[in-house]
């Protein structure tokens, strides 16, 4: 392995470790937002969904996502010869490149986290067994195809054909505004509709442990450096720009949320602060290497506002997205993807030109097509999966289990020993 490959591999190893921090981060964030009687179940939803996705990624998901596109159509990868990613062991690494096995595990984490994000919609009412089956089916039928569209690029020598969004449409999605956040947010919305509302929705109680949620959000911020920075594939200008834009967008998202919250609710809350951070991070994810730091501030600020503004839609339209995966992920994901059409700076590593930099409307149109395609496909297939499961094994726990809480009834545990507190 040449020196450039060694340096790039070192960066990707670091980014992979950082991205892995997002798993406990997401579990803590969602767990802290859950009601006390469901904290452990919510964390198990994140961990269990990730575990199922990781195993099937190795078995066939890598091939479906990053394999040569079947028939050159750009719709799904061919897993032939890639079972268990055995062929990546000992494979020759081209000069300056990163070993394929490392790229495989980096993308594995993306897949597992996307499934985990959906779990924010199901707090307190979904069967754990049904969730694990849903996770495997959804990753197979939704995430792997959509990730192929967005993340699989044609090889330089033309021997491998990638996905249609990346290579035919040429939409910009640096680290997953469509494949991760829009994808998971739409799935969360559909699954929440099929599950139905929690008892007493929308008055279902307060978060069980806000400090835990804030710590989890902080871990997500750290992991996002690897999420966006690692999507550069090595140590280069894209990595530096992406990491810079990630941080400033997160800070701007916090400010955007808190300003609007202070105006509307007359208080700037800690939950609002960490929610704004996450909204800003989601918004900048697709645009991390295509906008300037000023553009990142604009995207982050407005993503925080968008997340806050869409928070109340669940009460208005009656879908119970328990932990706000739709408001925090779907809407900022859409906004950030479309904002590239306006704010793409030709001086950035991506070299694209948005409307505010003298470009025409073609880039915005391209971004909109990518959003609509992912939205439609994910909504339809997630609805089919949810309908089949609801008619067969069932999605929702019984009323008695929901009232008692899923921690004690499904996992025989409690997050807090309240008897000791009382004594």
C-alpha positions in Angstrom: 0.0 0.0 0.0 1.5 3.4 -1.1 1.8 6.3 1.4 -1.2 8.1 0.0 -3.4 5.0 0.6 -2.0 4.7 4.1 -2.9 8.3 5.0 -6.4 8.0 3.5 -7.0 4.7 5.2 -6.0 6.3 8.5 -8.5 9.0 8.0 -11.2 6.6 7.1 -10.5 4.4 10.1 -10.8 7.5 12.3 -14.1 8.5 10.5 -15.5 5.0 11.0 -14.8 5.1 14.7 -16.5 8.6 14.9 -19.5 7.4 13.0 -19.8 4.4 15.3 -20.3 6.8 18.2 -23.6 7.8 16.6 -25.0 4.4 17.5 -24.9 5.0 21.3 -25.6 8.6 20.6 -28.8 7.9 18.8 -29.8 5.3 21.5 -29.2 7.8 24.3 -30.9 10.7 22.5 -34.1 8.7 21.7 -34.0 6.9 25.1 -33.8 10.2 27.0 -36.8 11.5 25.0 -38.9 8.5 25.8 -41.2 8.2 28.8 -39.6 6.6 31.8 -41.4 3.3 31.3 -40.1 2.9 27.8 -36.5 4.2 27.9 -34.8 0.8 27.6 -37.2 -0.4 24.9 -36.4 2.6 22.8 -32.7 2.1 23.2 -33.2 -1.6 22.3 -35.1 -0.5 19.1 -32.1 1.4 18.0 -29.5 -1.3 18.9 -31.6 -4.2 17.6 -32.4 -2.5 14.3 -28.7 -1.7 13.8 -27.7 -5.3 14.6 -30.2 -6.8 12.1 -29.1 -4.4 9.4 -25.4 -5.1 10.0 -25.7 -8.8 9.6 -27.7 -8.7 6.4 -25.4 -6.0 5.0 -22.5 -8.4 5.2 -24.6 -11.3 3.8 -26.0 -9.4 0.8 -26.6 -5.7 1.5 -23.2 -4.6 0.4 -23.7 -6.2 -3.0 -27.2 -4.8 -3.4 -25.9 -1.3 -2.5 -22.4 -1.1 -4.0 -22.4 -4.0 -6.5 -22.4 -3.6 -10.3 -25.9 -2.3 -11.2 -28.1 -5.1 -12.6 -28.5 -4.6 -16.4 -26.8 -1.2 -16.1 -30.1 0.3 -15.1 -28.9 2.0 -11.9 -31.7 0.6 -9.8 -30.1 -2.2 -7.7 -26.6 -3.7 -7.3 -25.8 -7.3 -8.2 -24.8 -9.3 -5.1 -23.3 -12.1 -7.1 -19.8 -13.0 -5.9 -20.1 -10.6 -2.9 -21.9 -12.8 -0.4 -20.3 -12.2 3.0 -18.0 -9.6 1.4 -15.5 -12.4 1.1 -14.1 -11.1 -2.1 -13.0 -7.9 -0.4 -10.5 -9.8 1.7 -7.0 -9.5 0.3 -8.2 -7.5 -2.7 -5.6 -5.2 -4.2 -6.0 -1.6 -3.2 -5.4 0.9 -6.1 -2.8 3.6 -5.6 -4.2 6.4 -3.3 -7.4 4.4 -2.6 -8.8 3.0 0.6 -9.3 -0.8 1.1 -12.7 -1.9 0.0 -13.4 -3.7 3.3 -13.1 -0.4 5.1 -15.5 1.3 2.8 -17.9 -1.6 3.3 -18.0 -1.2 7.1 -18.2 2.6 6.8 -21.3 2.2 4.6 -22.6 -0.5 6.9 -22.9 2.0 9.8 -24.8 4.4 7.5 -27.3 1.6 6.8 -27.8 0.7 10.5 -28.2 4.3 11.6 -30.8 5.0 9.0 -32.9 2.1 10.3 -32.4 3.3 13.8 -33.7 6.8 13.0 -37.0 5.2 12.0 -37.3 3.8 15.5 -38.0 7.3 16.8 -41.6 7.0 15.5 -42.6 3.9 17.4 -41.9 4.7 21.1 -44.1 2.8 23.5 -46.3 0.8 21.2 -44.6 -1.5 18.7 -43.8 -5.2 19.3 -40.0 -5.6 19.5 -40.2 -8.8 17.4 -42.2 -7.0 14.7 -39.7 -4.2 14.8 -36.7 -6.5 14.1 -38.5 -8.1 11.2 -39.5 -4.7 9.9 -35.9 -3.6 10.1 -34.6 -6.5 8.0 -37.4 -6.1 5.4 -37.0 -2.3 5.2 -33.3 -2.4 4.9 -33.5 -5.0 2.1 -36.4 -3.5 0.1 -35.9 0.2 0.7 -32.5 1.2 2.1 -30.3 -0.9 -0.1 -31.9 0.1 -3.4 -32.1 3.8 -2.5 -28.5 3.8 -1.2 -27.5 2.2 -4.5 -29.2 5.1 -6.4 -27.3 7.7 -4.4 -24.0 6.3 -3.1 -22.9 3.8 -5.9 -20.8 5.6 -8.5 -19.6 4.3 -11.8 -16.0 3.1 -11.7 -13.3 5.1 -13.4 -12.6 2.3 -15.9 -16.3 1.7 -16.7 -16.3 -1.9 -15.4 -18.9 -1.1 -12.7 -22.1 0.8 -13.1 -23.6 2.7 -10.2 -27.0 4.2 -9.3 -29.1 6.4 -11.4 -29.4 9.4 -9.1 -25.6 9.6 -8.7 -24.6 8.9 -12.3 -27.5 9.7 -14.7 -29.4 12.4 -12.8 -26.1 13.8 -11.3 -27.9 15.0 -8.2 -25.7 16.2 -5.3 -26.1 14.3 -2.1 -22.7 14.2 -0.3 -23.6 12.1 2.7 -27.2 11.1 2.6 -29.8 13.9 2.7 -32.0 11.6 0.5 -30.7 8.1 1.2 -30.5 8.5 5.0 -32.5 11.3 6.4 -35.4 11.8 3.9 -35.5 8.0 3.5 -35.8 7.4 7.3 -38.1 10.3 7.9 -40.6 9.1 5.2 -40.5 5.6 6.6 -41.0 6.9 10.2 -44.1 8.8 9.0 -45.6 5.8 7.2 -44.9 3.4 10.1 -46.4 5.9 12.6 -49.6 6.0 10.6 -49.9 2.2 10.4 -49.1 1.9 14.1 -51.7 4.4 15.2 -51.5 6.9 18.0 -50.4 6.3 21.6 -52.9 6.4 24.3 -53.9 10.0 25.2 -52.0 11.4 22.2 -50.9 14.2 22.1 -50.8 14.4 25.9 -48.6 11.4 26.5 -46.2 12.7 29.1 -42.8 14.4 29.2 -39.3 13.0 28.2 -37.9 10.6 30.9 -34.4 12.0 31.0 -33.4 15.2 29.2 -29.8 15.2 30.3 -29.3 11.8 28.7 -30.9 13.0 25.5 -28.6 16.0 25.4 -25.5 13.8 25.9 -26.8 11.5 23.1 -27.2 14.6 20.9 -23.6 15.6 21.7 -22.3 12.2 20.7 -24.3 12.5 17.4 -22.5 15.8 16.8 -19.1 14.2 17.3 -20.0 11.3 15.1 -21.3 13.6 12.4 -17.7 14.7 11.7 -17.0 11.2 10.6 -20.4 10.9 8.9 -19.8 13.9 6.6 -16.0 14.2 6.7 -15.6 10.5 6.0 -17.8 10.7 3.0 -14.9 12.4 1.3 -13.2 9.0 1.1 -9.8 10.4 2.3 -7.8 13.3 3.4 -8.6 16.1 0.9 -10.3 19.4 0.5 -13.7 17.9 0.6 -13.0 16.4 4.1 -11.9 19.8 5.5 -14.8 21.7 4.0 -17.3 19.1 5.1 -16.1 19.1 8.7 -16.1 22.9 8.8 -19.6 23.1 7.3 -20.9 20.4 9.7 -19.8 22.3 12.8 -21.1 25.8 11.7 -24.4 24.4 10.5 -25.0 22.6 13.8 -24.4 25.8 15.7 -26.6 27.8 13.4 -29.3 25.2 13.7 -29.3 25.6 17.5 -29.7 29.4 17.1 -32.4 29.1 14.5 -34.5 26.8 16.6 -34.0 28.8 19.8 -34.9 32.1 18.3 -38.2 30.9 16.9 -38.9 28.9 20.1 -38.4 32.0 22.2 -40.7 34.0 20.0 -43.4 31.3 19.8 -43.2 29.6 23.2 -41.6 32.4 25.2 -38.7 30.1 26.3 -35.5 28.8 24.9 -35.3 25.1 26.1 -32.4 22.7 26.3 -34.4 20.1 24.3 -34.9 22.8 21.7 -31.2 23.5 21.6 -30.2 19.9 20.9 -33.1 19.5 18.4 -31.8 22.6 16.6 -28.3 21.1 16.4 -29.6 17.9 14.9 -31.8 19.8 12.4 -28.8 21.8 11.3 -26.7 18.7 11.0 -29.4 16.9 8.9 -29.7 20.0 6.6 -26.0 20.3 5.9 -25.5 16.5 5.3 -26.3 16.5 1.5 -24.6 19.9 1.0 -21.5 19.5 3.1 -19.0 19.8 0.2 -21.0 21.9 -2.2 -21.5 25.2 -0.2 -19.3 27.7 1.6 -19.2 28.1 5.3 -21.6 31.1 4.9 -23.9 28.8 2.9 -23.6 26.2 5.7 -24.7 28.8 8.3 -27.7 29.7 6.2 -28.7 26.1 5.7 -28.1 25.2 9.4 -30.1 28.3 10.6 -33.0 27.6 8.3 -33.0 23.9 9.0 -33.4 24.6 12.7 -36.4 26.8 11.8 -37.8 24.2 9.5 -37.5 21.5 12.1 -39.3 23.7 14.7 -42.0 24.8 12.2 -42.9 21.2 11.2 -42.9 19.9 14.8 -46.6 20.6 15.3 -47.7 18.9 12.1 -48.1 15.6 13.9 -50.8 17.0 16.1 -52.4 18.9 13.2 -52.6 15.9 10.9 -52.9 13.2 13.6 -49.8 11.0 13.0 -48.0 10.1 16.2 -44.3 10.4 15.3 -43.3 9.9 19.0 -39.7 11.3 19.0 -40.0 13.6 16.0 -38.0 11.7 13.3 -40.2 13.4 10.7 -39.6 16.9 11.9 -35.9 16.5 12.7 -34.9 14.3 9.7 -37.4 14.3 6.9 -38.1 18.0 6.5 -34.5 19.3 7.1 -33.3 16.5 4.8 -35.6 17.8 2.0 -34.6 21.4 2.7 -30.9 20.8 2.7 -31.1 18.8 -0.5 -33.1 21.5 -2.3 -31.0 24.3 -0.8 -28.0 23.1 -2.9 -29.9 24.4 -6.0 -29.7 27.9 -4.5 -26.5 27.9 -2.5 -24.0 25.6 -4.3 -20.8 27.6 -4.5 -18.5 26.9 -7.6 -15.5 27.5 -5.4 -16.4 24.5 -3.2 -15.0 21.0 -3.8 -18.2 19.9 -5.6 -17.8 22.8 -8.1 -21.6 23.1 -8.7 -23.2 26.5 -9.3 -26.5 27.4 -7.6 -29.0 30.1 -8.5 -27.4 32.5 -6.0 -24.1 32.1 -7.7 -25.2 32.7 -11.3 -26.4 29.2 -12.1 -29.7 28.3 -13.8 -32.6 26.3 -12.4 -31.3 23.0 -13.7 -29.5 22.0 -10.5 -32.5 22.8 -8.4 -34.7 20.7 -10.7 -32.2 17.8 -10.5 -32.3 18.0 -6.7 -36.1 18.1 -6.7 -36.3 15.0 -8.9 -34.1 13.1 -6.5 -36.2 14.1 -3.5 -39.5 13.2 -5.2 -38.2 9.8 -6.4 -36.9 8.8 -3.0 -40.0 10.1 -1.2 -42.4 8.2 -3.5 -40.5 4.9 -3.5 -39.9 4.9 0.2 -43.5 5.8 1.1 -45.0 3.1 -1.2 -42.7 0.2 -0.2 -42.7 1.1 3.5 -46.5 1.1 3.4 -46.5 -2.3 1.8 -44.1 -3.7 4.4 -46.2 -2.2 7.3 -49.5 -3.5 5.8 -48.2 -7.0 5.4 -46.8 -7.1 9.0 -50.0 -5.6 10.4 -52.1 -8.3 8.7 -49.8 -11.2 9.7 -47.8 -11.0 13.0 -49.2 -7.6 14.0 -47.3 -4.4 14.7 -48.7 -3.1 18.0 -48.6 -4.4 21.6 -51.8 -4.8 23.5 -53.3 -2.1 25.6 -52.2 -3.6 28.9 -48.6 -3.8 27.8 -48.7 -0.2 26.5 -50.1 1.0 29.8 -47.5 -0.8 32.0 -44.7 0.2 29.7 -42.5 -1.9 27.4 -39.4 -2.0 29.6 -41.0 -4.3 32.2 -43.3 -6.2 29.9 -41.0 -6.9 26.9 -37.6 -6.8 28.5 -38.1 -7.6 32.2 -36.1 -4.5 33.2 -36.5 -0.9 34.4 -34.3 2.0 33.8 -34.6 3.3 37.3 -34.9 1.5 40.7 -37.7 3.7 42.1 -38.1 1.5 45.1 -34.7 2.6 46.4 -35.6 6.2 45.8 -38.8 5.8 47.8 -37.1 4.1 50.7 
